[in-house]
Amino acid sequence: MKVTIDIPDALLAQARNTAAREGTTLHALVEEGLGAVLVRHRKRRARFEWREASFGGRGLQPGVDVSDWSSGAIGVWRPNAQDKE
């Protein structure tokens, strides 16, 4: 696809000199540079952030020890399991 953009004269001259020195085209140099910038921006945005998901409950239920996975898992995977113990 062809696109027209405005580039300052000094930057264009520098880009043409660099392309000639590296034995490539201005087109290839611009494409490589734009691709590198887009990758850098994508990496910055890729961080996942948890949203606030609290719902105003009364906190942990009695008997749940947050340092012991199995105590919480019993209530999640087998409802009423604690009642039967």
C-alpha positions in Angstrom: 0.0 0.0 0.0 1.3 3.4 -0.8 1.1 6.2 1.8 2.3 9.8 1.8 3.8 11.1 5.0 5.7 14.3 5.8 9.2 13.8 7.1 11.6 16.7 8.0 14.2 17.2 5.3 17.1 16.5 7.7 15.6 13.2 8.8 14.9 12.1 5.2 18.5 13.0 4.2 19.8 11.0 7.2 17.6 8.0 6.3 18.7 8.1 2.6 22.3 8.2 3.7 21.8 5.3 6.1 20.0 3.2 3.5 22.7 3.8 0.9 25.5 3.0 3.4 23.7 -0.2 4.4 23.0 -1.2 0.9 19.2 -1.2 1.3 16.3 0.9 0.2 14.6 3.8 1.9 11.4 1.8 1.8 13.0 -1.2 3.6 14.6 1.1 6.2 11.3 2.8 7.0 9.4 -0.5 7.1 12.0 -2.0 9.5 12.0 1.1 11.7 8.2 1.3 11.9 8.0 -2.4 12.7 10.5 -2.0 15.6 8.6 0.9 17.1 5.3 -1.0 16.9 6.8 -4.1 18.6 8.2 -1.8 21.4 4.8 -0.3 21.9 3.0 -3.6 21.9 5.4 -4.9 24.6 4.7 -1.9 26.8 0.9 -2.4 26.6 1.0 -6.2 27.0 1.1 -6.0 30.8 -2.0 -7.6 32.3 -3.6 -5.8 35.3 -6.3 -7.3 37.5 -9.4 -5.3 37.8 -11.1 -4.7 41.2 -13.4 -7.7 41.6 -14.4 -7.4 45.2 -18.2 -7.6 45.8 -18.7 -6.3 49.3 -18.9 -9.7 51.1 -18.0 -10.4 54.7 -14.5 -11.7 53.9 -13.3 -15.2 54.5 -15.6 -17.8 56.0 -14.7 -19.3 59.3 -12.3 -22.2 59.0 -10.7 -21.0 55.8 -6.9 -20.7 56.2 -5.5 -18.7 53.2 -2.0 -20.2 53.8 -3.5 -23.7 53.4 -4.8 -24.4 49.8 -6.6 -27.6 50.8 -8.8 -25.8 53.3 -10.1 -23.4 50.7 -10.2 -26.0 48.0 -12.6 -28.2 50.0 -15.2 -25.5 50.1 -14.8 -24.6 46.4 -14.7 -28.1 44.9 -16.9 -30.0 47.3 -19.6 -27.7 48.7 -20.8 -28.7 52.1 -17.8 -31.0 52.5 -16.9 -29.2 55.7 -20.4 -29.9 57.1 -19.9 -33.6 56.6 -16.5 -33.8 58.4 
